[in-house]
Amino acid sequence: MKTIAIAGATGAVGRQMLECLKEQKIEGNIKLLASARSAGKEIDGYIVEELNEQSFQGVDYVLGACENDITKMWMPWAQQAGCVVIDNSSAYRLDDNVPLVIPEINAQDIANHHGIIANPNCSTIIALMALHDLNDLYHIENVVCTTFQAVSGAGVKGIRDLERELADEHAQPEAFAYPIAFNVIPQIGGFDEFGITSEEWKMQNEGRKILHSPNLNVNCTCVRVPVWRSHSESILVKTTQPVDLDELKERLSHSKGVVLRDDPKHNIYPMPIDTTNQDDVFVGRLRYDLADPEKKTIGLFCCGDQIRKGAASNAVQILAELIQLEK
Ligand SMILES: NC(=O)c1ccc[n+]([C@@H]2O[C@H](COP(=O)([O-])OP(=O)(O)OC[C@H]3O[C@@H](n4cnc5c(N)ncnc54)[C@H](OP(=O)(O)O)[C@@H]3O)[C@@H](O)[C@H]2O)c1
């Protein structure tokens, strides 16, 4: 039986990965790794071990759920031990030797791995799940997107900020630069010289790689909102071919991993409260931009659980595909 390690097993994504392994019925010996602070903790009957140079001996697959700096520290140890790593951090996503995969879109890229497969950014996964059918049918050239990102997107510390601020209006934020309770913060990541944040660049750079569309343009504004879990995105898309909205809806209604929630007359549309704790991305509010008589510009709204499809379940789906490939 293969051995699967989760690096960062005590975090928001790592804990979810353990559940997803069970849900997706992936069998193996499980090893949970985290910092020395967590060594000895029990999660679901497994004892957490401190991640160190020896941790990956005898391990076949690693699901990575640590921040970039920690991932870069342990990756050489995993590589030396011959593991295949499916990593959630952004440390290796744009490396030419590392496939960046959403299985519903580019599962075929998994076969080109050299020991590391990267899981895309959570907002990128949710947006592309909503957009890849549109891209197949009418070819996307330009995307303008505003995200509404849940506090758990910043991990356990993001959840704690909102919990503490709801309990005590004078609590000082720790994960975010400003209070998040009853607020929205238009900054995720650091700003560059163009006034664009690191999070905002991810959707264009990662989108180009996943869709194999090197000329895709994405203009993104990423906003943190006081929602526990599930990111939402308002997207305006420009295509090269005129869009037939009925055809698009028909396609989306059969798209794996997508649920069409689009019935404005009955106030039916995607909301994060409905996508929390499940894997599908909900898509709705589909409409033409009336300023474009060519019908090449449409608006939509989508939501998805960023800890599940935006991270853990996508990674475990990649693992399932990889295991199939190796059979
Ligand atoms: N949260 C999301 O919605 C989301 C979505 C997509 C991608 N991601 C990415 O997934 C990764 C994990 O995010 P998260 O939100 O789960 O973070 P988190 O809740 O802060 O968890 C971080 C994990 O890293 C471990 N860790 C910290 N220092 C370590 C060390 N020196 N050695 C070994 N393990 C160490 C922590 O262990 P201790 O508990 O022992 O400190 C914990 O298990 C990040 O790269 C993040 O950008 C997150």
The ligand as a Tripos MOL2 file, in Angstrom:
@<TRIPOS>MOLECULE
LIG
   48    52     1     0     0
SMALL
NO_CHARGES

@<TRIPOS>ATOM
      1 N1         -6.8120   28.5840    3.1760 N.am      1 LIG1
      2 C1         -7.1670   28.5470    1.8970 C.2       1 LIG1
      3 O1         -8.3430   28.7950    1.5510 O.2       1 LIG1
      4 C2         -6.1710   28.2030    0.8350 C.ar      1 LIG1
      5 C3         -6.6460   27.9960   -0.4690 C.ar      1 LIG1
      6 C4         -5.7440   27.6680   -1.4750 C.ar      1 LIG1
      7 C5         -4.4080   27.5450   -1.1910 C.ar      1 LIG1
      8 N2         -3.9720   27.7710    0.0840 N.ar      1 LIG1
      9 C6         -2.5210   27.6180    0.3120 C.3       1 LIG1
     10 O2         -2.3480   26.4060    1.0490 O.3       1 LIG1
     11 C7         -1.2680   26.5380    1.9530 C.3       1 LIG1
     12 C8         -1.7670   26.2620    3.3740 C.3       1 LIG1
     13 O3         -2.7370   27.2330    3.7140 O.3       1 LIG1
     14 P1         -3.6420   27.1590    5.0330 P.3       1 LIG1
     15 O4         -4.6630   28.2000    4.8340 O.co2     1 LIG1
     16 O5         -4.0370   25.7590    5.3190 O.co2     1 LIG1
     17 O6         -2.5920   27.6340    6.1450 O.3       1 LIG1
     18 P2         -2.6510   27.4410    7.7490 P.3       1 LIG1
     19 O7         -4.0470   27.1720    8.1910 O.co2     1 LIG1
     20 O8         -1.9270   28.6150    8.3020 O.co2     1 LIG1
     21 O9         -1.7700   26.1210    7.9710 O.3       1 LIG1
     22 C9         -0.3700   26.1060    7.7630 C.3       1 LIG1
     23 C10         0.1870   24.7250    8.0240 C.3       1 LIG1
     24 O10         1.6160   24.8010    7.8630 O.3       1 LIG1
     25 C11         2.2250   24.2100    9.0060 C.3       1 LIG1
     26 N3          3.5540   24.7440    9.3080 N.ar      1 LIG1
     27 C12         3.8620   26.0070    9.6920 C.ar      1 LIG1
     28 N4          5.1910   26.0930    9.9510 N.ar      1 LIG1
     29 C13         5.7140   24.8530    9.7220 C.ar      1 LIG1
     30 C14         7.0120   24.2770    9.8200 C.ar      1 LIG1
     31 N5          8.0740   24.9990   10.2070 N.pl3     1 LIG1
     32 N6          7.1680   22.9620    9.5030 N.ar      1 LIG1
     33 C15         6.1070   22.2180    9.1300 C.ar      1 LIG1
     34 N7          4.8490   22.6870    9.0260 N.ar      1 LIG1
     35 C16         4.6540   24.0100    9.3150 C.ar      1 LIG1
     36 C17         1.2620   24.5220   10.1370 C.3       1 LIG1
     37 O11         1.5410   23.6700   11.2420 O.3       1 LIG1
     38 P3          1.3060   24.1850   12.7690 P.3       1 LIG1
     39 O12        -0.1760   24.0780   12.9900 O.co2     1 LIG1
     40 O13         2.0790   23.1870   13.5330 O.co2     1 LIG1
     41 O14         1.8180   25.5820   12.8520 O.co2     1 LIG1
     42 C18        -0.0710   24.2240    9.4480 C.3       1 LIG1
     43 O15        -0.2960   22.8290    9.4350 O.3       1 LIG1
     44 C19        -0.7120   27.9580    1.7480 C.3       1 LIG1
     45 O16         0.3290   27.9370    0.8290 O.3       1 LIG1
     46 C20        -1.9050   28.7090    1.1790 C.3       1 LIG1
     47 O17        -1.5270   29.8240    0.4040 O.3       1 LIG1
     48 C21        -4.8270   28.0890    1.0940 C.ar      1 LIG1
@<TRIPOS>BOND
     1     1     2 1
     2     2     3 2
     3     2     4 1
     4     4     5 ar
     5     4    48 ar
     6     5     6 ar
     7     6     7 ar
     8     7     8 ar
     9     8     9 1
    10     8    48 ar
    11     9    10 1
    12     9    46 1
    13    10    11 1
    14    11    12 1
    15    11    44 1
    16    12    13 1
    17    13    14 1
    18    14    15 2
    19    14    16 1
    20    14    17 1
    21    17    18 1
    22    18    19 2
    23    18    20 1
    24    18    21 1
    25    21    22 1
    26    22    23 1
    27    23    24 1
    28    23    42 1
    29    24    25 1
    30    25    26 1
    31    25    36 1
    32    26    27 ar
    33    26    35 ar
    34    27    28 ar
    35    28    29 ar
    36    29    30 ar
    37    29    35 ar
    38    30    31 1
    39    30    32 ar
    40    32    33 ar
    41    33    34 ar
    42    34    35 ar
    43    36    37 1
    44    36    42 1
    45    37    38 1
    46    38    39 2
    47    38    40 1
    48    38    41 1
    49    42    43 1
    50    44    45 1
    51    44    46 1
    52    46    47 1
@<TRIPOS>SUBSTRUCTURE
     1 LIG1         1 GROUP 0 **** ****
